[in-house]
Amino acid sequence: MHNDAHRNFWTTTLGERPRSRPHLAANIQADVAIVGAGFTGLWTAYYLKCLAPDLEVTVLEAERVGHGASGRNGGWVVGNLAGLERHIGGLSREERRTCCGVVADNVDEIGRVLAHEGIVADFNKGGAIYAAARYRDQIAIQRDYLQHLHELGHSEADCHWLDADQLAEMARFRNGHGGIYHRQVATVNPARLVNGLAERVERLGVTIHEQSRAETLAHNKVNTREGSVESPMIVCATEGYADRFHDFKRHVIPVQSLVIATEPLSDALWQEIGMVGRPAFADASRLINYGHRSADGRIVFGARGSYRFGARSKADQAIGDDAIRMRRDLLVDLLPALEGVRIEHGWGGSLGLSRNFRPHAILDRRNGLATAGGYAGEGVAASHLFGRTLADMILERDTELARMPWAFADASHRQLIKRWEVEPLRWLAAQAITFSYAGEEALMRRGKPAPLLKPALQRMNDCFASVIE
Ligand SMILES: Cc1cc2nc3c(=O)[nH]c(=O)nc-3n(C[C@H](O)[C@H](O)[C@H](O)COP(=O)(O)OP(=O)(O)OC[C@H]3O[C@@H](n4cnc5c(N)ncnc54)[C@H](O)[C@@H]3O)c2cc1C
């Protein structure tokens, strides 16, 4: 393994180390105070300043810009929302189509804004092999899922089926039986995006304080160790890093996600693998295996999240050799041509999961608090959509976005946002879910019927699905 093996690949692409920003060392006032300088906080700041240039916006970041998931994720920009069906399932077909259209168009909108603002983040819209079936049992599951996407409101043009030959033309997976292609997916270099965005919002007049951890929040005031910001509107944009901050930590809990990056691959190897146009790719595993081709010709590959007892988030990025090796083996199993390729990087971080698996943008004017998150691993695009939505809500703009079913003003969110169970229940449930998914997959891999185990695992999965509802 390379000596950079425990380092986030994206940060190595930044060239010079991004300049640091002064910490908050005074008691100040702002029209809007934002806690967290990841995508959610920065996109909210960006749209607030675009719409209301005179607004005083201050961002407080506990560490450095992009310290959280935004600076270390897998780089997929997805035209879907995890948990979308829970928001729009009860709407009419026409309304569902509108919501899916907004979510799908969000990907193009991000590309447009980056081009307009001159933010170079390797944005590439190559679509995605969204879920490649690798075991025969997965074909029917994925075909049902595709039908579900269409019933939900995603168009045929955006999501369609690839048979085994069409799939093989796109990527040479081991056992590629077919899969879903999703046109509305792009990829980015997230560290370049979050740092470029921070510089852009500063040019618009936003103040960012780094090394300024918000310690308490009360009566329209955020307190840090050496200062405070008094503001009628405080946005909590801490997603999977809310750890010690405010009550939000019981609503959105951190889940660990780990990623590796190969060395740059030779042209000959790329010809063997395919992926012309740099589509993102994922197989149909419920345990999650996904990746894409980076701008410099590596494969960035993420797999297998996990939950830490006590909902601790992953502040450090380093991961162990075993964790890297396990992901390398999964990658080579999917793309056998990669046998012998060096893994140069491996790192991890935390994403946010809400109790009912619904991402949300919330504004409660009675206490002057707003938040967005719970993106469940699909937050790169969602944070743009939700940051934009929060800006509309804060400025009381009656827009299509502010009326979307994931936007909650005032008390309406109280029934929606549930608290997670206490430990050890959360941890036990996470272990049981992982066990049932792994068991199901092991059976599929063997391709043998398991008369007792298979229905038992299915019942277990159905049971988890109903608890989530
Ligand atoms: C390894 C990994 C891979 C992922 N891959 C993908 C992917 O490919 N596609 C996708 O769509 N999503 C992916 N995600 C999820 C996505 O990255 C996140 O959902 C998204 O970046 C969340 O952005 P955010 O701004 O809400 O939160 P973050 O980016 O996590 O930012 C929160 C910030 O708040 C700061 N903070 C916390 N507490 C305080 C405090 N008290 N005071 C001040 N600041 C504080 C933190 O330091 C942090 O910088 C991945 C996540 C991880 C961890």
The ligand as a Gaussian input file, in Angstrom:
#p B3LYP/6-31G(d) Opt

LIG

0 1
 C      -17.512000       8.672000       3.123000
 C      -18.776000       9.317000       2.642000
 C      -19.182000       9.125000       1.328000
 C      -20.337000       9.753000       0.851000
 N      -20.645000       9.649000      -0.470000
 C      -21.671000      10.365000      -0.971000
 C      -21.904000      10.393000      -2.367000
 O      -21.152000       9.818000      -3.163000
 N      -22.966000      11.104000      -2.822000
 C      -23.805000      11.767000      -1.972000
 O      -24.766000      12.367000      -2.437000
 N      -23.575000      11.804000      -0.644000
 C      -22.526000      11.135000      -0.126000
 N      -22.255000      11.205000       1.204000
 C      -23.105000      12.063000       2.055000
 C      -22.810000      13.555000       1.850000
 O      -21.427000      13.764000       1.766000
 C      -23.402000      14.364000       3.011000
 O      -24.763000      14.059000       3.154000
 C      -23.273000      15.868000       2.792000
 O      -21.954000      16.221000       2.462000
 C      -23.727000      16.601000       4.052000
 O      -23.362000      17.957000       3.940000
 P      -23.627000      18.902000       5.179000
 O      -23.113000      20.219000       4.838000
 O      -25.061000      18.805000       5.583000
 O      -22.812000      18.242000       6.377000
 P      -21.160000      18.082000       6.569000
 O      -20.520000      18.221000       5.274000
 O      -21.012000      16.865000       7.334000
 O      -20.830000      19.387000       7.370000
 C      -21.175000      19.564000       8.723000
 C      -20.155000      20.551000       9.291000
 O      -20.605000      20.977000      10.564000
 C      -19.450000      21.173000      11.353000
 N      -19.882000      21.164000      12.749000
 C      -20.388000      20.136000      13.483000
 N      -20.681000      20.548000      14.724000
 C      -20.378000      21.871000      14.776000
 C      -20.463000      22.847000      15.801000
 N      -20.940000      22.552000      17.011000
 N      -20.075000      24.102000      15.520000
 C      -19.603000      24.443000      14.292000
 N      -19.491000      23.536000      13.287000
 C      -19.876000      22.275000      13.531000
 C      -18.554000      19.993000      10.998000
 O      -17.203000      20.228000      11.349000
 C      -18.781000      19.922000       9.492000
 O      -17.816000      20.655000       8.766000
 C      -21.132000      10.564000       1.726000
 C      -20.730000      10.745000       3.051000
 C      -19.563000      10.136000       3.510000
 C      -19.139000      10.357000       4.930000

